[in-house]
Amino acid sequence: MSKELVGALKALEQKGISREIIVDAIEAALINAYKKTTIKQVMYALI
């Protein structure tokens, strides 16, 4: 993980938010973004 992400996780943990909850939320967001990506977008990104 990047230093910035680790720092943000630590800051949120200090505010009482579990690291596991944050990581799960990020994972879910990435999965949803991946599902919304069309093959046309992927091909365009490769060009």
N, C-alpha and C positions, 0 to 999 in steps of 0.2 A: 504494500500500500504506500501511497505517496505520503510525504511528511505532512502535507496540508490536510489530507483526509484523516490521518491519525490524530492530528491536533484538533480537528473538528469533532471527532468521536470523543476525545478526552473532554473537551469543553461541554459537550452535550451530556456526557456521563456525570459531570460535576453538577449539572442541573437536574439530575435524577432520571435521565432517559437511558435505558439499557442499551449497551452497544449491540446486543443481539437484535433488538427491535429495529435499530437504525439500519444495520446491515441487511436484515430481512426486507425492509422497506426499499432499500436501494436495489436489492436483487429483484424484487417484484417490479420495480419501475423499469429496470433494464430489460426484463423479460417482456413486459408490455410494449416497450419501444421496439424491440426486435420483432415482435409479432405484427406490428404496424408497418414495418419496413417491407416495401414491395420489391419484387425482383428487378423492376425498372430502376428503382432508387439504388439498388446494389450495383447494377451494371453501370449506371452513371457515375457512381463513386469510384469504380475501378478504372474509368477512362481518364 
